[in-house]
Amino acid sequence: MATLDDLRLLFERALDDAGVLVRQAAAADLGAPTPCSEWDLRALIGHMVGQNEGFAAAVADGDAPVEAYAAPELSAEQVRSSWDASADRLRTAFRDAAPEARVRLAEFDREASLETALGMQVVDCAVHAWDVATALGEVYRPPDVVVEVVLASARSIAARPGGTPGVFAPAKAVAGDDAWSDALRLLGR
């Protein structure tokens, strides 16, 4: 089981990987379809920025309203700077948070430990990095230590009756051929 310090490092790695891919997106790429069928690349990145902002506010203050997680409408010129600013705020919030901090996650209507919030962000950053890479026609696979965390979470999510509607698509039936593809399958990709 990963420690809090381990999760902070894994989160930062996944966040950095996502940032590299977001910064690769050119204006012409923003209309590209993504594995998230309801979003093109611009909307996906907007969702990622909104998640960064909402989690940053919740971690820094202990709570944030649902509106804090809202995806902003981003122009092509705003994509990189909005991503970078939101990622910096999220990174700082997690670095500055006390290990015993509790975080109310309004989107999920629950309170979580800092460790749980970090684990959620490892999953979100790694999976959305893959979504962005796929939209760009790139291949992305996180480091094995990140894959382990994502797969463990994906198994837990898939085992819940009804999964996590509105968060991840239902699991696909065909098993993946390795840990990463299996994690993606369990999260509906």
C-alpha positions in Angstrom: 0.0 0.0 0.0 1.3 3.4 -0.9 2.1 5.9 1.8 0.9 9.5 1.8 4.4 10.6 0.6 4.4 8.0 -2.1 0.9 9.2 -3.3 2.1 12.8 -3.4 5.0 11.7 -5.7 2.8 9.6 -7.9 0.2 12.4 -8.1 2.9 14.9 -9.1 4.2 12.5 -11.8 0.7 11.9 -13.2 -0.1 15.6 -13.1 3.2 16.4 -14.9 2.5 13.7 -17.5 -1.0 15.2 -18.1 0.5 18.6 -18.4 3.1 17.5 -21.1 0.2 16.1 -23.2 -2.1 19.1 -22.7 0.7 21.5 -23.8 1.1 19.4 -27.0 -2.4 20.2 -28.1 -2.5 22.7 -30.9 -5.5 24.9 -31.6 -6.4 22.6 -34.6 -6.5 19.6 -32.2 -9.0 21.0 -29.8 -12.0 19.7 -31.8 -10.7 16.2 -31.9 -12.8 13.4 -30.4 -11.7 11.8 -27.1 -12.5 8.5 -25.5 -15.0 10.5 -23.3 -17.7 10.4 -26.0 -19.5 13.6 -24.8 -16.3 15.7 -24.9 -14.0 16.9 -27.6 -10.4 17.7 -26.6 -11.2 21.3 -25.6 -14.1 20.1 -23.4 -11.9 17.4 -21.8 -9.2 19.8 -21.0 -11.8 22.2 -19.6 -13.0 19.4 -17.4 -9.5 18.7 -16.2 -8.9 22.3 -15.4 -12.2 22.4 -13.5 -11.3 19.3 -11.5 -7.9 20.8 -10.7 -9.5 24.0 -9.5 -12.2 22.3 -7.4 -9.8 19.9 -5.8 -7.3 22.6 -5.1 -10.0 24.7 -3.4 -11.3 21.8 -1.4 -7.8 20.6 -0.3 -6.7 24.2 0.6 -9.9 25.1 2.5 -11.3 21.7 3.5 -14.4 22.3 1.3 -15.4 23.8 -2.0 -18.8 24.2 -3.6 -19.7 22.1 -6.6 -19.3 25.2 -8.8 -15.6 25.3 -8.0 -15.2 22.1 -10.1 -17.0 23.6 -13.1 -15.3 23.3 -16.5 -14.4 26.7 -17.9 -15.0 27.5 -21.5 -11.4 27.8 -22.9 -10.3 29.5 -26.0 -7.3 28.0 -27.9 -5.1 30.7 -26.4 -6.2 29.9 -22.8 -5.7 26.1 -22.8 -2.1 26.0 -21.8 -2.1 28.9 -19.4 -5.4 27.7 -17.7 -4.0 24.2 -17.4 -0.7 25.4 -16.0 -2.3 27.7 -13.4 -4.8 25.1 -12.2 -2.1 22.4 -12.0 0.1 24.7 -10.0 -2.7 25.5 -7.6 -3.5 21.8 -7.2 0.1 20.8 -6.6 0.5 23.6 -4.0 -2.7 22.7 -2.2 -1.5 19.0 -1.8 2.0 20.0 -0.9 0.8 22.4 1.8 -2.0 20.2 3.3 -1.5 18.6 6.7 -1.3 14.8 6.5 -4.4 14.5 8.8 -6.5 16.9 6.7 -10.0 16.0 5.8 -11.4 17.2 2.5 -15.1 17.5 1.6 -15.6 16.6 -2.0 -18.8 18.3 -3.0 -19.0 16.6 -6.3 -19.2 13.2 -4.6 -21.1 14.5 -1.5 -18.5 12.9 0.8 -15.6 13.7 3.1 -12.3 12.0 2.4 -8.8 11.8 3.9 -6.0 13.6 2.1 -4.7 10.2 1.1 -8.0 9.3 -0.5 -8.1 12.7 -2.4 -4.6 12.2 -3.6 -5.4 8.7 -4.8 -8.4 10.0 -6.7 -6.2 12.6 -8.4 -3.6 9.9 -9.3 -6.4 8.0 -11.1 -7.9 11.1 -12.7 -4.7 12.6 -13.9 -3.3 9.3 -15.3 -6.6 8.3 -17.1 -7.2 11.8 -18.5 -3.5 11.9 -19.7 -4.3 8.8 -21.6 -7.6 10.4 -23.0 -5.6 13.4 -24.2 -2.9 11.3 -25.7 -5.5 9.2 -27.5 -7.2 12.3 -28.9 -3.7 13.5 -30.1 -3.0 10.1 -31.7 -0.2 9.5 -29.2 0.5 6.5 -26.9 0.6 7.1 -23.2 1.3 4.6 -20.4 2.2 5.9 -16.9 5.0 4.3 -14.9 4.2 0.9 -13.4 3.9 2.3 -9.9 1.2 4.7 -11.1 -0.5 1.8 -13.0 -0.7 -0.2 -9.8 -2.5 2.6 -8.0 -4.9 3.2 -10.9 -5.6 -0.6 -11.3 -6.4 -1.0 -7.6 -8.8 1.9 -7.7 -10.3 0.8 -11.0 -11.0 -2.7 -9.5 -12.6 -1.1 -6.5 -14.7 1.2 -8.6 -15.8 -1.6 -10.9 -16.8 -3.7 -7.9 -19.3 -1.1 -6.7 -22.9 -1.9 -7.5 -23.7 0.6 -10.3 -20.1 1.8 -10.6 -19.7 5.5 -10.4 -22.3 7.0 -12.7 -21.2 10.4 -14.1 -17.6 9.8 -13.1 -16.5 6.8 -15.2 -18.2 4.9 -17.9 -19.3 1.3 -17.1 -16.5 -1.3 -17.3 -16.0 -2.9 -20.7 -16.4 -6.7 -20.8 -13.2 -7.8 -22.5 -10.2 -8.0 -20.2 -7.1 -6.0 -21.0 -3.9 -7.7 -22.0 -1.8 -6.0 -19.3 -2.4 -4.0 -16.1 -2.8 -0.6 -17.7 -5.2 -1.8 -20.4 -7.2 -3.6 -17.8 -7.4 -0.5 -15.6 -8.6 1.5 -18.6 -11.2 -1.3 -19.4 -12.5 -1.2 -15.8 -12.9 2.5 -16.1 -14.9 2.2 -19.4 -12.1 2.9 -21.9 
